Each structure stands twice: as C-alpha cells, then as structure tokens.
Amino acid sequence: MTAATRTFGVGIVASAALAACVDGSGGRMPEITDSAGTLAEAEPGATSVDIPVPEDRPEAEPPKTRVEQLLAALDTAMYGCPERAWPDIAGNLRQRQVVLTSLADDLAWVWNDQGGGGKPPVVTQRTLAALPPEWQSYFNVGELDGVRSLGISLDQTQSQNDWWVSNGGTLWPDFAASLMFHEGFHFLADQDDWKTGMGSRSAPYPEPWEPRYLRRQLVQALRAEIVAEGDGLAAAAHWHARLQAEHAAEMKAIRSYDCTEGSAEYVSLIMSAIAELGCESDDAEVLALARSHLPDGLFVSDGSRFASDLEPYELGVVAGLLLRRAGAPGWELAVEKGEAPADQLLAHVKPAPQADEPAVQAAAQTTVAQRNAAVATEIEPMLARMQDPAYTRVAVRFDWIAGSFGVGGFYYLAADPQQSEVMLNFSAVLNTPSKVMIAVTDQTALAGVKTPCGFPDGYAIVLTVPTAALTIAGELATASDGELNFAGLAVEATNNGDMLPWLCPIEAGGADNAPPLMPDLHVLRQAAEGPRRAVVRRGRAR
C-alpha cells in the first residue's frame, strides 16, 4: 500500500504533472559553464587564482515540486508550531492526517500518516484508486485507516490557482495551502466543541442592501487601521454600533459564523505566513508578511461584492490581526466561547461619528439589486415547479451526499412564515444505503422543509423532476432529466395536502412524517471562482 515514505524534513518526488519549474519555459535554467583557459600566460603582476571546474562545485538543490512545498508547509505550520497560530490545537493536529490527491496522476500523499514508520510527520505516497472513492473529490473529511483525515484535490486547487493568476491576481499562498489550513482548523483541530451558539449564514430573499453596506464599511475601517495605525478603530466602532442598533437580529444570527469562519480564515493567513518564515520567526515578521498580502485579495476583498457570505471570513482576518498586534490576552478562548473577534476588539472603543458615503451606498444598492434579480431567476421557477402538478417532488436526505457539494448560495424566503431554506444551483452526487446513485446538476432546491416522507424534515432536500421524465415500475423509480438522474430508486408514491405528487425513498422511511431535526452543514472556504462547496458534518445535528 505504501509506495514511498518521507520523514520530517525530507521530501518525496511528486509526479511530473505537479512539478514546479525554475523558469517560465517549463524547463530548468541553463547551467553556467566555464571557458577553457589558463593563467600561465597572464600579464606580469596578475594574481593567480584557482578557477573551479564544474565538478568541483556543489550541486544546487533542485527546486521543490508543488507537492513538496505543500508538505513542507504542513510540516511547519500544522505540526512544527501550530500553537503559534491558535492556542491548544497542536495535540489534535499532530494526531490527524491530511490527504493530498491527484486524480490525474492517480496518486495520494498521506501527510502525518499515523501508521507510517519513522520520525513524524511521516508522509506515505499511495495509489489514489486504492483509496475509497470519496477521497477523489475536491474536498473530503472522514476516516482513513481509522484516523480522522482531511482530503484536498491538488488538481482542482491548481485550477483555482491558474484562474486567479490568469485574471491578474497575485497568488499567495497556493490555494491548496489556504484550504488545508482553513479546513484543517475546522475539522482536525476539533472546533466542534466550541460554544458559539446557533446561527444562520443564509441570506434573506429578497436581500436588503443596508447591512451589506455597513459590514463593508466595518471591514474597510479595520483594514485601514492595520495598514496605518490611527483613527480606524474609532471609525470601525461607529459602523459596528450602527449594525448592532439597526440590524440586531441579523448580527445575532451571523455571530457564530463570525467566530468559526472568521477564526479559521485568520488561522489560514497566519499559518501561511509561518509556513514561509518558519517556526523561529519573530511575531512582528509574521504580522508584517500577513499584512503585506492583504492587498492580494485572497483573504480580504476590495469590498465591491457586498456579499454576506464573505463578511465573517474577512472580519475574522482584520479583527484577528489587530487583536494579535495588540497582544490582547485570551481573545482566542473568548472566540471559542462565542465572542466574535470584532465584538471583542471594539467593545471598549469610543465610536467616532462617520459620514455615510453616498457613492458606496449607491454601489451597495446596485450590487444587491442585481444579485436579487439574478437569484429571482432561480428561486421563482423553483417555487413555480413546487406548485406545478406536472412535476413530481422527490425528497432525499442530506446525509446521502457523497463528499462535498456545490451550491450557488444559501437563502431563506423572507416572505414565507416558515422562512424556508433554499439552496441555489445545488449540484451533488448522493448515494443511498443500497448504493443507488442520485445525480443532481444545478437545481435550485428547498432544504430542511416539511415533507410527507418518513424522515426528519430538517434532513430533507426537495428536488423536482418533470413527471414525464419519470418511469416507475412497481416500487422502483428511474428519472432521466438534465438536472436529476437516478435509476432503480425504491420509492413510495404519495401526495401532500395540496394533492401534488411526491416520491419518498423507502430507505429513508417511505411516506410518513417524522419529528424535525436539522443537519449540520459546513460551507468550505470560498474558491477563487466557481460555486461554493459544502459538506454535511456526519453524525451531527442541530
């Protein structure tokens, strides 16, 4: 099973497809050669020196491949000194594994392999096809060889790198590094036992623009304080106070994500800096390197998107850097108990009145209005399908999702008394216990709603398919549609109170009702482009 083993500080050679090059041409830089010659006939007074021939020179180390660079970053930041990024996480991280995978090369590198021999962290290189299929996905969390492990696709993260660079961005760090540090903090450092309370990251539909404007102003004021100490904190306190006064319910709902996602993004930035500078680096150097990369846009955007799903990440970064710079004692433990970084930072800062910026307000109004219009083109047809007798509603379980899933955004219907949840452009592969595969491609769907099926309402995803695209033979249903496909799914047909047709999978309990229970969803760190990715935390409900 083990093709190669690497102990701490020694690299393994990756496949050629993932190798880095010294120059931009795809090959190595040409070696310097010496001209033949002698000083025997030199002019009088010339100094005689020994000219080393090429074989006398020590060979330069070959450049590290991308895989070697990522493994070295893990060695330093997640094994060597993870407590420099966040206290009391070293013990957990040193007992967990990271699996870097390449489907293109059919290879997997298991970092910190708990079954490997040698000085830890040991890396074993394996054949990807020999691992369970879920490790081939973009992102995976599960047990490998009985050890909790985090899987990251090298192929897909390289595509993110390429997209970012091709659009003029400065790439720092590798997107795989930022993802493995961020998600490693969530899943390998046991963030599950934090006491941050309940919350929601879903945006209302339609979405108001005012909170987006105020949160943007808050982030930008804190960012200004990082760049140059001055009046940034007092300005930030003004926007923070307005948010608490004018949008208290939303701020309460998002606070848990300001804690969990904000801290993970902050840790990702700090670990990226430590991975480059080393464990012995001075903290001022770490802060300076982290600060220098804020303009790159990977950790803090320019503020033009006015997107609620970015705000917890960015607030965690800017507030975390300022708390670290100030040496605030115990702020990380307070975050674990539900006190958001920005709330702590500004708790005792006197606000300085700030004038609204009409141009920024107008930009927020325009951006949010355009987003509402775009979202409407997905949500309104879905609501129409849900009421159309020519469509059949198919309820499936969240915990049937294999690996991560794609989603264009999470919303709730503000005008609905139940505030039903919506997943925009949901794409996933679901596997039933009997291994029937259900493929969903870019279908906007209701989630966590009441159904006539016999499993907890909170676990339901309601998909729709034209009844004409369904074939039912006995209890086995087959759907062949551009958005929903399955074959041989054992179902029980039923109707809801409006006499609309439903299919309830028998493996999920058939047609019945069950008490509500909500699954625990985790949304991955935002990629450079493309849809958001999310996973269902197994064995957890809320």
C-alpha positions as CSV (number, residue, x, y, z in Angstrom):
1,M,0.0,0.0,0.0
2,T,2.9,2.3,0.7
3,A,5.0,3.3,-2.3
4,A,7.2,5.8,-0.6
5,T,7.8,7.1,2.9
6,R,9.1,10.5,3.9
7,T,10.1,11.5,7.4
8,F,10.2,15.1,8.8
9,G,12.3,17.4,6.6
10,V,12.9,15.0,3.7
11,G,10.9,15.5,0.5
12,I,9.3,12.9,-1.8
13,V,9.3,13.4,-5.5
14,A,5.9,14.2,-7.0
15,S,4.7,13.3,-10.5
16,A,5.9,15.4,-13.4
17,A,2.4,16.8,-13.8
18,L,2.7,18.6,-10.5
19,A,6.4,19.5,-10.6
20,A,7.4,23.2,-10.4
21,C,9.9,24.7,-12.8
22,V,12.7,27.2,-12.2
23,D,12.0,29.3,-15.2
24,G,8.8,30.1,-17.0
25,S,9.5,27.9,-20.0
26,G,8.8,24.6,-18.4
27,G,12.4,23.5,-18.0
28,R,15.3,24.2,-15.8
29,M,17.5,27.2,-16.0
30,P,20.7,26.5,-18.1
31,E,23.7,25.7,-16.1
32,I,26.6,28.2,-16.1
33,T,29.7,26.8,-17.9
34,D,33.3,27.9,-17.8
35,S,35.5,28.8,-20.8
36,A,38.7,26.8,-21.2
37,G,41.8,28.8,-20.4
38,T,44.8,29.2,-18.2
39,L,46.6,32.0,-16.3
40,A,50.0,30.7,-17.3
41,E,50.5,33.4,-19.9
42,A,48.9,36.2,-17.9
43,E,50.3,39.7,-17.9
44,P,53.0,40.3,-15.3
45,G,51.6,41.2,-11.9
46,A,48.4,39.3,-12.5
47,T,47.2,37.3,-9.5
48,S,47.0,33.6,-9.9
49,V,43.6,32.1,-8.8
50,D,42.1,28.7,-9.0
51,I,39.2,28.5,-11.3
52,P,36.8,25.8,-10.1
53,V,35.7,23.4,-12.7
54,P,32.0,22.4,-12.8
55,E,32.6,19.1,-11.0
56,D,34.2,20.9,-8.1
57,R,31.1,22.9,-7.4
58,P,28.4,21.6,-5.0
59,E,25.2,20.7,-6.9
60,A,22.4,23.1,-6.4
61,E,19.3,21.6,-4.8
62,P,16.6,21.0,-7.4
63,P,13.5,23.2,-6.9
64,K,10.8,21.8,-4.7
65,T,7.8,20.4,-6.5
66,R,4.3,21.8,-5.7
67,V,3.6,18.7,-3.6
68,E,6.9,19.1,-1.7
69,Q,6.1,22.7,-1.0
70,L,2.7,21.9,0.4
71,L,4.0,19.1,2.5
72,A,6.7,21.3,3.9
73,A,4.1,23.9,4.7
74,L,2.1,21.3,6.6
75,D,5.3,20.2,8.5
76,T,5.9,23.7,9.7
77,A,2.5,25.2,10.3
78,M,0.4,22.2,11.3
79,Y,3.0,20.1,13.0
80,G,6.0,22.1,14.0
81,C,4.4,25.1,15.7
82,P,0.6,25.2,15.2
83,E,0.1,26.8,18.6
84,R,1.7,30.0,17.1
85,A,-1.5,30.4,15.1
86,W,-4.0,29.4,17.7
87,P,-3.5,28.0,21.3
88,D,-4.1,24.4,22.3
89,I,-4.5,22.9,18.8
90,A,-1.1,21.1,18.5
91,G,-2.2,17.9,20.2
92,N,-5.2,17.3,17.9
93,L,-3.4,18.3,14.7
94,R,-0.4,16.0,15.4
95,Q,-2.8,13.0,15.6
96,R,-4.7,13.7,12.4
97,Q,-3.9,13.3,8.7
98,V,-4.1,15.4,5.5
99,V,-4.5,13.6,2.2
100,L,-3.4,15.5,-0.9
101,T,-4.7,13.8,-4.0
102,S,-4.3,13.9,-7.8
103,L,-6.9,12.1,-9.9
104,A,-4.9,13.0,-13.0
105,D,-1.8,11.1,-11.7
106,D,-3.7,8.5,-9.6
107,L,-1.6,9.5,-6.6
108,A,-2.3,10.4,-2.9
109,W,0.1,11.7,-0.4
110,V,-1.0,11.0,3.2
111,W,0.7,13.6,5.4
112,N,1.3,12.7,9.1
113,D,0.4,9.1,8.3
114,Q,-0.3,7.6,11.8
115,G,0.6,4.1,10.5
116,G,3.8,5.1,8.9
117,G,7.2,4.3,10.3
118,G,9.9,6.9,11.1
119,K,10.0,10.3,12.8
120,P,6.8,12.1,12.4
121,P,5.3,13.7,10.5
122,V,5.6,10.8,8.1
123,V,4.3,11.0,4.5
124,T,3.3,8.0,2.5
125,Q,2.6,8.0,-1.2
126,R,-0.2,5.8,-2.3
127,T,-2.3,4.9,-5.4
128,L,-5.4,7.1,-5.3
129,A,-7.5,4.3,-6.9
130,A,-6.7,2.1,-3.9
131,L,-8.5,4.5,-1.5
132,P,-12.3,4.7,-1.1
133,P,-13.8,6.8,-3.9
134,E,-14.8,9.8,-1.7
135,W,-11.1,10.7,-1.5
136,Q,-11.2,11.6,-5.2
137,S,-13.5,14.6,-4.6
138,Y,-12.4,18.2,-4.3
139,F,-12.7,18.1,-0.6
140,N,-13.4,15.3,1.9
141,V,-13.4,14.7,5.6
142,G,-13.6,11.2,7.0
143,E,-11.5,8.4,8.5
144,L,-8.6,6.9,6.6
145,D,-7.1,3.8,8.2
146,G,-9.2,4.7,11.3
147,V,-7.7,8.2,11.6
148,R,-9.6,11.4,11.1
149,S,-8.3,12.9,7.8
150,L,-8.8,15.9,5.5
151,G,-8.7,15.4,1.8
152,I,-7.7,18.1,-0.7
153,S,-7.6,17.8,-4.5
154,L,-4.4,19.0,-6.0
155,D,-5.9,19.1,-9.5
156,Q,-8.9,21.3,-8.7
157,T,-7.0,23.6,-6.4
158,Q,-4.4,24.1,-9.2
159,S,-7.2,25.1,-11.5
160,Q,-8.1,27.7,-8.9
161,N,-4.5,28.9,-8.8
162,D,-4.5,29.1,-12.6
163,W,-7.7,31.1,-12.7
164,W,-6.5,33.5,-10.2
165,V,-3.2,34.2,-11.9
166,S,-4.8,34.4,-15.4
167,N,-7.0,37.1,-14.1
168,G,-4.1,39.2,-12.9
169,G,-4.0,38.1,-9.3
170,T,-1.0,37.6,-7.1
171,L,-1.1,34.1,-5.8
172,W,-0.1,33.8,-2.2
173,P,-0.4,31.2,-0.8
174,D,-1.2,28.2,-3.0
175,F,-5.0,27.8,-2.8
176,A,-4.5,24.2,-1.6
177,A,-2.5,25.6,1.3
178,S,-5.1,28.2,2.3
179,L,-7.8,25.5,2.1
180,M,-5.9,22.9,4.1
181,F,-5.1,25.4,6.8
182,H,-8.6,26.8,7.0
183,E,-10.5,23.5,6.8
184,G,-7.9,21.7,8.9
185,F,-8.6,24.2,11.7
186,H,-12.3,23.4,11.4
187,F,-12.1,19.6,11.1
188,L,-8.8,18.5,12.6
189,A,-8.4,20.9,15.5
190,D,-11.8,20.0,16.9
191,Q,-13.6,23.2,16.5
192,D,-16.7,21.1,17.1
193,D,-16.6,21.6,20.8
194,W,-16.7,25.4,20.7
195,K,-19.7,27.1,22.4
196,T,-20.6,29.7,19.8
197,G,-24.3,29.1,19.8
198,M,-26.8,28.6,17.0
199,G,-26.8,30.8,13.9
200,S,-27.5,31.0,10.2
201,R,-25.4,32.0,7.2
202,S,-28.4,32.1,4.9
203,A,-29.2,35.5,3.3
204,P,-32.8,36.6,3.0
205,Y,-34.5,36.6,-0.3
206,P,-35.0,39.3,-1.3
207,E,-31.9,40.7,0.4
208,P,-31.7,44.2,1.9
209,W,-28.7,46.3,1.0
210,E,-28.2,48.3,4.2
211,P,-26.4,45.5,6.3
212,R,-24.1,44.8,3.4
213,Y,-23.1,48.4,3.2
214,L,-22.5,48.7,7.0
215,R,-20.5,45.5,7.2
216,R,-18.4,46.6,4.3
217,Q,-17.6,49.9,6.0
218,L,-16.7,48.0,9.2
219,V,-14.2,45.7,7.3
220,Q,-12.6,48.6,5.4
221,A,-12.2,50.7,8.6
222,L,-10.4,47.8,10.4
223,R,-8.3,47.2,7.3
224,A,-7.3,50.9,7.3
225,E,-6.2,50.5,10.9
226,I,-4.0,47.6,10.0
227,V,-2.3,49.5,7.2
228,A,-1.7,52.6,9.3
229,E,-2.5,53.0,13.0
230,G,-4.7,56.0,13.5
231,D,-8.4,56.5,13.8
232,G,-9.5,53.3,12.2
233,L,-10.7,51.7,15.4
234,A,-12.9,54.6,16.3
235,A,-14.4,54.7,12.8
236,A,-14.9,50.9,13.0
237,A,-16.7,51.3,16.3
238,H,-19.2,53.7,14.6
239,W,-20.1,51.2,11.9
240,H,-20.2,48.3,14.5
241,A,-22.6,50.3,16.8
242,R,-24.9,51.0,13.8
243,L,-25.0,47.3,12.9
244,Q,-25.9,46.3,16.4
245,A,-28.6,49.0,16.7
246,E,-30.2,48.8,13.2
247,H,-29.7,45.1,12.4
248,A,-29.5,43.3,15.7
249,A,-31.3,40.2,14.6
250,E,-29.1,39.5,11.7
251,M,-26.0,40.3,13.7
252,K,-27.1,37.8,16.3
253,A,-27.7,35.2,13.6
254,I,-24.3,35.6,12.0
255,R,-22.2,35.9,15.2
256,S,-21.5,32.2,15.4
257,Y,-20.0,32.3,11.9
258,D,-18.1,35.4,12.7
259,C,-16.4,33.2,15.4
260,T,-16.0,29.9,13.5
261,E,-15.3,31.1,9.9
262,G,-13.5,34.2,11.0
263,S,-11.1,32.4,13.2
264,A,-10.4,29.7,10.6
265,E,-9.6,32.3,7.9
266,Y,-7.4,34.2,10.3
267,V,-5.6,31.0,11.2
268,S,-5.2,30.2,7.5
269,L,-3.5,33.5,6.9
270,I,-1.2,33.2,10.0
271,M,-0.2,29.6,9.1
272,S,0.6,30.7,5.6
273,A,3.0,33.3,6.9
274,I,4.5,30.9,9.4
275,A,4.9,28.2,6.8
276,E,7.0,30.7,4.7
277,L,9.0,32.2,7.6
278,G,9.5,29.2,9.8
279,C,8.7,28.5,13.5
280,E,11.6,30.6,14.8
281,S,10.4,33.7,13.1
282,D,9.6,36.8,15.1
283,D,5.9,37.6,15.6
284,A,6.4,41.0,14.1
285,E,7.7,39.3,10.9
286,V,4.7,37.1,10.8
287,L,2.3,40.0,11.1
288,A,4.2,42.1,8.6
289,L,4.1,39.3,6.0
290,A,0.4,38.6,6.6
291,R,-0.3,42.3,6.3
292,S,1.7,42.7,3.1
293,H,-0.6,40.2,1.4
294,L,-3.9,41.7,2.3
295,P,-3.9,43.8,-1.0
296,D,-3.7,40.5,-3.0
297,G,-7.4,40.0,-2.3
298,L,-7.4,36.3,-1.3
299,F,-8.0,37.0,2.4
300,V,-9.7,40.4,2.2
301,S,-11.5,41.6,-0.9
302,D,-11.8,45.2,-2.2
303,G,-15.3,45.4,-0.7
304,S,-17.1,45.7,-4.1
305,R,-19.1,42.5,-3.8
306,F,-21.2,43.4,-0.7
307,A,-21.6,39.7,-0.1
308,S,-22.9,38.4,3.3
309,D,-21.1,35.0,2.8
310,L,-17.7,36.8,2.7
311,E,-18.1,39.0,5.7
312,P,-17.4,36.5,8.5
313,Y,-14.1,35.5,6.9
314,E,-12.9,39.0,6.3
315,L,-13.9,40.3,9.7
316,G,-12.1,37.4,11.3
317,V,-8.9,38.3,9.4
318,V,-8.8,42.0,10.1
319,A,-10.0,41.9,13.7
320,G,-7.8,38.9,14.4
321,L,-4.7,40.7,13.1
322,L,-5.5,43.7,15.2
323,L,-6.1,41.7,18.4
324,R,-2.8,39.8,17.8
325,R,-1.0,43.1,17.2
326,A,-2.4,44.5,20.4
327,G,-1.4,41.3,22.4
328,A,-4.9,41.0,23.7
329,P,-4.8,38.3,26.3
330,G,-7.1,35.3,25.9
331,W,-9.0,36.6,22.9
332,E,-8.9,33.2,21.2
333,L,-10.5,31.4,24.1
334,A,-13.2,34.1,24.2
335,V,-13.9,33.4,20.5
336,E,-14.3,29.7,21.3
337,K,-17.0,30.8,23.8
338,G,-18.9,32.8,21.2
339,E,-17.4,36.3,21.4
340,A,-16.7,37.4,17.9
341,P,-13.3,38.9,17.2
342,A,-14.7,42.3,16.1
343,D,-17.0,42.4,19.1
344,Q,-14.0,41.9,21.4
345,L,-11.8,44.4,19.6
346,L,-14.3,47.2,19.7
347,A,-16.0,46.5,23.0
348,H,-14.3,49.5,24.7
349,V,-13.6,51.7,21.8
350,K,-15.5,55.0,21.7
351,P,-17.1,55.5,18.3
352,A,-16.1,58.5,16.2
353,P,-19.1,59.7,14.1
354,Q,-18.6,58.9,10.4
355,A,-20.5,60.4,7.5
356,D,-22.1,58.0,5.1
357,E,-20.5,57.6,1.7
358,P,-23.2,58.1,-1.0
359,A,-21.1,56.5,-3.7
360,V,-20.6,53.4,-1.7
361,Q,-24.2,53.3,-0.7
362,A,-25.2,53.5,-4.3
363,A,-22.8,50.7,-5.2
364,A,-24.3,48.5,-2.5
365,Q,-27.8,49.2,-3.6
366,T,-27.0,48.4,-7.2
367,T,-25.0,45.3,-6.4
368,V,-27.6,43.8,-4.1
369,A,-30.4,44.7,-6.5
370,Q,-28.6,42.9,-9.3
371,R,-28.0,39.9,-7.1
372,N,-31.7,39.8,-6.1
373,A,-32.7,39.9,-9.7
374,A,-30.2,37.0,-10.6
375,V,-31.4,35.0,-7.6
376,A,-35.0,35.5,-8.6
377,T,-34.4,33.8,-11.9
378,E,-33.5,30.6,-9.9
379,I,-35.9,30.8,-6.9
380,E,-39.1,31.9,-8.7
381,P,-39.1,29.0,-11.2
382,M,-38.3,26.6,-8.4
383,L,-41.3,27.8,-6.4
384,A,-43.5,27.5,-9.5
385,R,-42.3,23.9,-10.0
386,M,-43.2,23.1,-6.4
387,Q,-46.8,24.1,-7.1
388,D,-47.0,22.5,-10.6
389,P,-48.8,19.2,-10.8
390,A,-46.8,18.4,-13.9
391,Y,-43.8,18.0,-11.7
392,T,-43.0,15.3,-9.1
393,R,-41.3,16.3,-5.8
394,V,-38.5,13.9,-4.7
395,A,-37.3,14.1,-1.1
396,V,-33.8,12.9,-0.4
397,R,-31.6,13.0,2.7
398,F,-28.8,15.4,3.3
399,D,-26.6,12.7,4.7
400,W,-26.7,10.8,1.5
401,I,-24.5,13.4,-0.1
402,A,-21.1,11.8,-1.1
403,G,-18.2,14.1,-0.4
404,S,-18.7,17.9,-0.9
405,F,-21.4,19.5,-2.9
406,G,-21.7,22.7,-5.0
407,V,-24.0,25.5,-4.2
408,G,-24.5,29.0,-5.6
409,G,-25.7,30.3,-2.2
410,F,-27.9,29.8,0.8
411,Y,-31.1,31.8,1.1
412,Y,-34.3,31.8,3.1
413,L,-37.6,33.0,1.9
414,A,-38.2,36.2,3.8
415,A,-41.9,36.4,3.0
416,D,-42.5,32.8,4.0
417,P,-43.8,32.5,7.6
418,Q,-41.7,29.3,7.8
419,Q,-38.7,31.2,6.3
420,S,-38.0,28.1,4.2
421,E,-34.3,27.5,3.3
422,V,-33.2,27.4,-0.4
423,M,-30.0,26.1,-1.9
424,L,-29.2,27.9,-5.1
425,N,-27.9,25.8,-8.1
426,F,-27.4,22.7,-5.9
427,S,-25.1,20.1,-7.5
428,A,-24.2,16.8,-5.8
429,V,-23.9,13.1,-6.0
430,L,-26.0,11.3,-3.4
431,N,-25.6,7.6,-2.5
432,T,-28.4,5.7,-0.8
433,P,-27.6,3.0,1.7
434,S,-28.1,0.4,-1.0
435,K,-25.7,2.4,-3.3
436,V,-28.3,3.8,-5.7
437,M,-26.7,7.0,-7.1
438,I,-28.7,10.2,-7.4
439,A,-27.0,12.9,-9.5
440,V,-28.2,16.5,-9.2
441,T,-26.9,19.2,-11.5
442,D,-27.5,22.9,-10.9
443,Q,-31.0,22.5,-9.5
444,T,-32.3,25.2,-7.0
445,A,-34.0,23.3,-4.2
446,L,-35.8,23.7,-0.9
447,A,-34.0,22.4,2.1
448,G,-34.9,21.5,5.6
449,V,-38.7,21.8,4.9
450,K,-41.7,19.7,5.9
451,T,-42.4,16.8,3.6
452,P,-44.9,13.9,3.6
453,C,-41.9,11.5,3.8
454,G,-40.8,9.4,6.8
455,F,-37.6,11.0,7.8
456,P,-36.8,14.2,9.8
457,D,-37.9,17.3,8.0
458,G,-34.6,19.1,8.7
459,Y,-32.8,16.4,6.7
460,A,-34.9,16.8,3.6
461,I,-33.7,18.2,0.3
462,V,-36.7,18.5,-2.1
463,L,-35.9,18.0,-5.7
464,T,-38.3,18.3,-8.7
465,V,-38.4,16.4,-11.9
466,P,-41.0,16.6,-14.7
467,T,-43.4,13.7,-14.2
468,A,-42.9,12.9,-17.9
469,A,-39.2,12.2,-17.2
470,L,-40.1,9.6,-14.6
471,T,-40.6,5.8,-15.1
472,I,-41.9,3.8,-12.2
473,A,-42.0,0.0,-12.3
474,G,-43.5,-1.4,-9.1
475,E,-41.6,0.4,-6.3
476,L,-38.5,1.2,-8.5
477,A,-38.3,4.7,-10.0
478,T,-36.0,6.0,-12.7
479,A,-35.5,9.7,-13.5
480,S,-33.8,10.9,-16.7
481,D,-33.6,14.7,-16.7
482,G,-31.0,17.3,-17.3
483,E,-31.0,18.2,-13.6
484,L,-31.9,15.0,-11.8
485,N,-30.9,11.4,-12.7
486,F,-31.3,8.1,-10.9
487,A,-32.2,4.5,-11.7
488,G,-33.8,1.8,-9.6
489,L,-34.6,4.0,-6.6
490,A,-37.0,2.2,-4.3
491,V,-39.8,4.7,-3.5
492,E,-43.3,5.1,-2.1
493,A,-45.5,7.5,-4.0
494,T,-47.7,9.8,-2.1
495,N,-49.4,13.2,-2.2
496,N,-49.2,16.2,0.1
497,G,-52.1,18.3,1.4
498,D,-52.4,20.0,-2.0
499,M,-52.6,16.7,-3.7
500,L,-49.3,17.2,-5.5
501,P,-47.3,14.1,-6.3
502,W,-44.3,13.2,-4.2
503,L,-41.8,10.3,-4.1
504,C,-40.4,9.2,-0.8
505,P,-37.4,6.8,-0.8
506,I,-38.2,3.6,1.1
507,E,-34.7,3.5,2.5
508,A,-35.5,6.8,4.2
509,G,-38.7,5.6,5.7
510,G,-41.1,5.9,2.8
511,A,-44.2,8.1,3.1
512,D,-44.8,9.2,6.6
513,N,-44.0,12.1,9.0
514,A,-41.1,12.3,11.5
515,P,-40.1,14.9,14.1
516,P,-37.9,17.8,12.9
517,L,-34.1,17.6,13.1
518,M,-31.6,19.8,11.3
519,P,-28.4,18.6,9.8
520,D,-25.2,20.5,10.4
521,L,-23.8,21.9,7.2
522,H,-20.3,23.3,6.7
523,V,-19.5,25.6,3.8
524,L,-15.9,25.5,2.6
525,R,-13.6,28.4,2.2
526,Q,-14.5,30.4,-0.9
527,A,-12.7,29.3,-4.0
528,A,-11.2,31.8,-6.4
529,E,-14.1,31.2,-8.8
530,G,-17.0,28.8,-9.3
531,P,-19.7,27.7,-6.9
532,R,-19.3,27.4,-3.2
533,R,-18.6,23.9,-1.8
534,A,-20.1,22.5,1.3
535,V,-20.3,19.2,3.3
536,V,-22.6,17.7,5.8
537,R,-21.0,17.0,9.1
538,R,-21.6,13.3,9.7
539,G,-23.2,12.3,13.0
540,R,-24.1,15.8,14.0
541,A,-27.5,17.6,14.0
542,R,-28.7,20.9,15.3
